[in-house]
Amino acid sequence: MKSLNTFLTDIYRRLLNHHGHQYWWPGESDVEIVVGAILTQGANWEAVSKSINLLKQNNLLNLESLRNVGDKQLAELIKASIYFNQKTKKIKAFAHHVFEKHNGDINNLLTQDKDSLRMELLSIYGIGEETADDIVLYSAQKPVFVIDNYTKRILNRIGISVENERYQTYQKLFMDNLDEDVSLFNEYHALLDEHAATICTKSNPFCEKCCLNDICLFGIKNIDI
């Protein structure tokens, strides 16, 4: 039986060969990455990209502008990303936090050690574990594996047993069995999301096209390998 390290590495290589490099996270600045991480909560990337572009057009992708812009104006600009009123509060809470704790210097926030940064992010209104880890990995460039529903779906279908559905349990599976490498964690998470969005879809997955179908319990049951 393969070790988890070997098995997870095999999955990564198959996904990379099938989908190619994903070049995540799409963002021109740390502020843009943070805002994108908040906007993507429950929303697809097409909608998030539309919101980001509107913020750019209105010169709002900087912390001072986000702190001072009116709630109604901000909500209207990010409307495509759903839950826009809640996300308006979350974005402004982040901007206010950086000004209050770091004199408006996002770099001062992001250059902390990984655990301190993650703990501080989780203390900010509207930032949960997945969003915090998006920021730690993609903006601060520190090695943490991001878990989302796409990752859970693929693992569950493959048949990798996780003791419970807690975020940290899934994360520990990757962190304990792969080298702590920013580039690897970045690419792996992006590949899992791409695979779940295009092949291992929630309904009617395309198992016959899946590069994992010979090692996936769900796929083996649904097609003849």
N, C-alpha and C positions, 0 to 999 in steps of 0.2 A: 504493500500500500504506500502511495506517495506521501511524503511529509507535506504539511500545510504550506511550508515555504516553497517546495517544488510545485505543488498544485496551484498556488496563487501566482507564482511566476509563470507557469504554463498558460494560465488564463490571460495574464497580461500580454504575453508574447502573441498569443492568438488574436487578441483584440487589436493590438498594434498592427499586426500584419494585415488584418481585415480592414480596419478603419483609417490607419495612418495617424500621424501626429495631429493632435487637436489644437495646439497652440493656445491653451487657456492661460490665464483668464483674459478675455478681451477687455482691455482698459488702458487708457493713456496716462492715468495718474492713480495714486493711492486713493484719492477721494472718489474717483470714478469707480474703482473696484469695490470700495465699501458701499457706495450707493447701489451699485449693481447687485451686491450680495444681499442687501435688504430688499430691493425690488423683486428679486427672483423668488422670494418666499411665496410659494403657491402659484407662481406665474411661469409661463414659458419664456424662453429667451427672446423670441421675436417681439413679444410685448415689452420686455425689459429694454431691448435695444431701441425701440421706438421712444420710450420714455427718456432714456439716456440722451438720445439725439435732440429731443426737445429741450432738455436741461442745458445741453451745450449751446443750442441756438439762442438761449436766453441768458447765456453767460452765468449759469448758476452752479457749475461744477467746481465750486471752491467752498470751503467751510464758512467763510464770513458771509457769503451770499446766501448759503443755505440756512444759516442761523437767522438772518434778517428778513428773508423773503416771507411774505404773508402765507398763512396756511392754505387759504383758498387758491392762491396762484400756484403754489407748489402741487397741491392735490390735483388741480386741473392738468398740469403738465405730465404727471405720472399716472394719469387715469387709466391708461392702457394696461398697467401692471396689476390691476385689481387690488382690492383692499386699500385703495389709494389714501383714504383718510387716516387709516391706522399707520400706513407706511410714511405718510407725511410727518406724523408725530415721532416715528422711530428715527427718521433721517434728521429731524431737527434736534432730537434728544442726543444723537451722536455728535452733531456739530456743537451743541452747547457743552457737552461733556469735554470735548477736546479743548475748548476755550477755557473752561473752568479749571481743568486739571493740568493742561499742558500749554497754556497760553496760546492756543490756536495752532500749535505745531503738531501736525499729525505724525511727523517723523519721530518726534519725542515719544509718542505713544507706541509706535510700531517697533522701535529699537529695543524695547524691553526684552528680557528673556521670555521664552515661549510660554511658560506656565503663568508668569505674572501678567503677561499680555492677555492670555486667554481668560484669566480670572477677572481682569478689569473689563474686558469686553462683555463678559456675561453679566456684569453689574449694571450695564447700560440698558435702559428701557428698550424692549423690542428685539434684543439680540439674544438668540438662543444658541444652542451648541453648534448646529450646522452653520449658521451665519458667522458665528465667532471663528469657527475653523476655516471657513472660506477666507476670512480676512487674515488669519494667522498664516495660512498657506500661500495664498495668491498675492496678498499685499505685503505682508511682513516677510515672506519667503522663509518661513520656518517650518520644519517637518512635522506635519500632523495630517492624519488621513481623514478626509471629509466623508461623512456618511450621509446618504440621503435615501429617499424611498426607492430610487432606481437601483442603487447598490443592494439594498435589502431584497428587492424583487429578484435580481439575478442570483444572489447567493442562495436564497430560498429555493429557487427553481433548480439550481444545480444540485442542491441537496447538502450544502454545507450547513451543518446544524449549529444553531446559536442558542445558548441556554435560555435566553429571554429576548424580548424585543427592545431592550434598552440600547440607546445610542452608544454608550460607552462599551457595551459588550461587542457590538459589531466593530467598533473602532479598534478595540484591543486585538481582535482577530488579525487585522492587518498590521498593526503596530508591533505586535509580538512576533510576527512571522516574515516580515520584510525589513530590509535595511532602511533606517531612517534617512531618507533621501528626498529632498524637496522636489527635484525633477521627476523622480519616480512616482511620488504621491500625486503630484500635479497631473501627470499624464494618465496615470491609472484611473483616478477619479473621473477625469474628462472622458476617457474611453468607455468606462462603465455607463456614464450618462448618455453618451452617443449611442451605445449599443442598446440600451433600454428604450431610448426614444425612437430608434429606427428598426430594430430587429426584435428585441425581447419586450415588445409592447405589452401594456397592461391587459388588453383584450386582443384576441386573435394574433398571438405572436407568430413571427415568420420562422418557425423552428427549422424548416428545411433549408433556409439560407444561413442559419446560425453557425458560426465558426466554433461554437462550443457544444454542438448538439450530440457529439459522441461521448461527452463527459457530463452531460446534464440529465438528471433523472427525469425532469419534466419533458425535455426534448426526446429522450429515448422512448418515453411512453407515447408520444404523439406522432412520431414518424418512424419509419423503418430505416435504421442506420445501415 
